[in-house]
Amino acid sequence: MDSAARRIWATQQFAQLLANEEAQRHLMTYGWVEGMPVIFADLQDQVEEIMGFVSVHGRAVLLAVGIQEYHELQLWHITIPSPIFARVPPLPSGTILEQLCTKQAQNRLRPFRVSFWAHSAVIHEIPCFVRNDMRRVDQLTATSDS
C-alpha cells in the first residue's frame, strides 16, 4: 500500500476518533487542543520533511501515523522548538520518522532536533489510541452513534 493510501486511512481513523467526546478528552490530557494542526505522515517519511511542516505552523502539532496493514493509528504530540529544552545535536540527514518514533517511544519526553532548528523540540506518543487499539476507537464511535 502506498503512503497516500495510508494517509487517507489515517485521516479517516482520526476523524472517527475526533467524533467522540471521550476520545477528545483523552487527547486533551496529552496536549491536544481543538484546532491544533494535525500532520498525517508515513513512517518512511524523512524527519526533516515532516518537521518542515511542523515549523510552518509555529505551534505544537499532533502527528498522526496510520499503519493500515496492522490497523494501527499512532498519535504523537510534537512541541515547538524551544530554548527550554536541552539543545541536542541534530538528527542525521535521512533519518526517517520510524527511527525517531521508535527511539522516542522508549524515552518519553526526550528532546530531538533537526538541522534547520536552532532549538530542540520534544515528541511524545499519546497512549491508548495507538498500536492495535482501534477496537477501542470502534467501540467508542459505536457508542457515540447510539
C-alpha positions in Angstrom: 0.0 0.0 0.0 1.4 3.4 -0.9 1.9 6.3 1.6 -1.0 8.3 0.1 -3.4 5.5 0.8 -2.0 5.2 4.4 -2.5 8.9 4.9 -6.1 8.7 3.7 -6.8 5.8 6.0 -5.2 7.6 9.0 -7.3 10.7 8.2 -10.4 8.6 8.3 -9.5 6.9 11.5 -8.6 10.3 13.1 -11.9 11.8 12.0 -13.7 8.9 13.7 -11.7 9.5 16.8 -12.5 13.2 17.0 -16.1 12.5 16.6 -16.1 11.0 20.1 -16.2 13.3 23.2 -14.4 10.7 25.4 -11.6 10.4 22.9 -11.3 14.2 22.7 -11.0 14.4 26.5 -8.3 11.7 26.4 -6.3 13.6 23.7 -6.6 16.8 25.7 -4.9 15.2 28.7 -1.8 14.7 26.4 -1.7 18.2 25.0 -4.2 18.2 22.1 -6.5 21.3 21.8 -9.3 21.9 19.4 -8.0 23.5 16.3 -4.5 22.1 16.8 -2.8 21.4 13.5 -2.6 17.7 12.6 0.1 16.4 10.3 -0.6 13.0 8.6 2.6 11.1 7.9 4.0 7.8 6.9 6.7 6.0 9.0 9.0 6.1 6.0 8.8 9.9 5.6 12.0 11.8 6.3 12.0 13.5 9.7 13.4 16.8 8.2 10.4 16.9 5.8 7.8 16.3 8.5 9.5 18.8 10.8 9.4 21.4 8.0 5.6 21.0 8.2 5.8 21.4 12.0 7.8 24.6 11.5 5.2 26.1 9.2 2.6 26.0 11.9 4.7 27.8 14.6 3.0 25.9 17.4 2.6 22.4 18.8 1.1 19.8 16.4 -0.4 16.4 16.5 1.3 13.9 14.3 -0.9 11.0 13.1 0.7 8.0 11.6 -1.5 5.3 10.1 -0.3 1.8 9.6 -3.4 0.3 7.9 -1.8 -3.2 7.4 -1.8 -3.6 11.2 -4.9 -1.5 11.9 -2.7 1.0 13.9 -3.1 4.7 14.4 -0.1 6.2 16.2 -0.6 9.7 17.6 2.3 11.9 18.6 2.4 15.3 20.2 5.2 17.5 19.0 6.2 20.7 20.7 7.6 23.7 19.0 11.4 24.0 19.2 12.2 26.0 22.3 15.3 27.1 24.4 13.7 25.5 27.4 14.7 22.1 26.1 18.3 20.9 26.2 19.9 21.6 22.8 20.9 18.3 21.3 22.8 17.6 18.1 20.6 17.4 15.0 19.4 14.0 13.8 21.4 12.7 10.9 20.2 13.7 7.5 18.0 10.9 6.0 16.5 9.8 9.4 13.0 8.5 8.8 10.1 9.0 11.1 10.0 5.3 12.1 13.5 5.7 13.6 12.5 8.9 15.6 9.3 7.4 16.9 10.9 4.1 17.9 13.6 6.0 19.8 11.1 8.4 21.4 8.7 5.6 22.4 11.5 4.2 24.6 12.5 7.6 26.0 9.5 9.7 26.8 10.0 13.5 26.5 13.5 13.2 25.2 14.5 16.3 23.1 15.4 16.0 19.4 16.4 18.5 16.8 16.7 18.7 13.0 19.4 20.7 11.3 17.4 23.8 10.5 16.1 24.3 14.1 18.2 26.4 16.5 16.5 24.7 19.4 15.3 21.2 20.3 11.7 20.1 20.5 10.0 17.2 22.2 7.8 14.4 20.8 5.8 12.1 22.9 3.4 9.3 22.0 -0.2 9.7 23.1 -1.1 6.3 24.7 -4.2 4.3 24.4 -5.4 5.2 21.0 -2.4 3.8 19.3 -1.0 0.5 18.3 -3.8 -2.0 17.8 -6.2 -0.2 20.0 -8.6 0.6 17.1 -11.1 -1.8 18.5 -11.5 0.6 21.4 -11.9 3.5 19.0 -14.5 1.5 17.1 -16.4 0.8 20.3 -16.3 4.5 21.3 -17.5 5.5 17.9 -20.4 2.9 18.0 -21.4 4.2 21.5 -21.4 7.8 20.3 -23.6 6.9 17.3 -26.3 5.4 19.5 
